[in-house]
Amino acid sequence: MEDRIGQTVRSAPGGEPGIDAVPSRAAVPVLLDRTFGDADITVLRHEVTRLLPTVGVSGERLAGYVLAVNEVITNVVLHAGGHGRIVLRVEGRSVWCVVTDSGPGIPDGCLDSHLLPGTEEIGGRGLWLAHQLCDEVTTATGPIGTSIGLRMDLPPLS
């Protein structure tokens, strides 16, 4: 099936929505997998900050990735029914954070996240910021929910 932006969407193991660009959870070490709501945003931000250095993410890359994750989970709370699921995992030399929700989907006018919203617009910068801070951002959205994947390359092995 295709979503509104032409990206192929598939069901991952367990029947949850996934994105072909994001590998199967079964093949990779999972660092974090939990549901969340509005009361969990700060806890998740601290947990992601604690976990990423264990796989080699540090400094500005750590701060940027945590900010991108925070923006995406905040969007779920504000715009997609108030709760979702976050999975943080390592695949090869990358770390993926996949955030899913069962909200109404991202409106068409908000899908072009490569363009910075105008200064007169309130909001709309979360996905744009994620695109600036991550090595790859994937989006699958529709009337039964959204899945956002955030990829950060890990530093070379020393």
Secondary structure by P-SEA (a helix, b strand, c coil): cccccccbbbbcccccccccccccccccccccccccccccaaaaaaaaaacccccccccaaaaaaaaaaaaaaaaaaccccccbbbbbbbcccbbbbbbbbccccccccccccccccccccccccaaaaaaacccbbbbbbcccbbbbbbbbbccccc
